[in-house]
Amino acid sequence: MPLPNPINGHLPPHLREVCTILAAGLVWLRSRAAEEAAREAADRGEPDLHFLAPQRLHANRTNRRPA
């Protein structure tokens, strides 16, 4: 099943442009809010939940058994 076209073809071009600008603004606001929330959590001493690539291992990696 094909994905729907993200551009609303039934809207006039000037309204499509307004929608594009509004969508970009919402994305920017959400990213800014997420950054502020992360900064506040760090100020409270909460640990960062992101792991570096070498730290992404299974807990029992050496204790594997056949399925």
QUISULQUI-V380526 format. One line per field, one symbol per residue. phi: phi as a letter, one per 30 degrees, with the letter a starting at -180 (. if undefined). psi: psi as a letter, one per 30 degrees, with the letter a starting at -180 (. if undefined). Layout:
BEGIN
phi=???
psi=???
END
This chain:
BEGIN
phi=.dddddcdddddedddddddddddddddddddddddddddddddidddddcdedddbddcddcdbdd
psi=kkklkfkjffkleeeeeeeeeeeeeeeeeeeeeeeeeeeeeeefgklkgkkleffilkehefhklk.
END
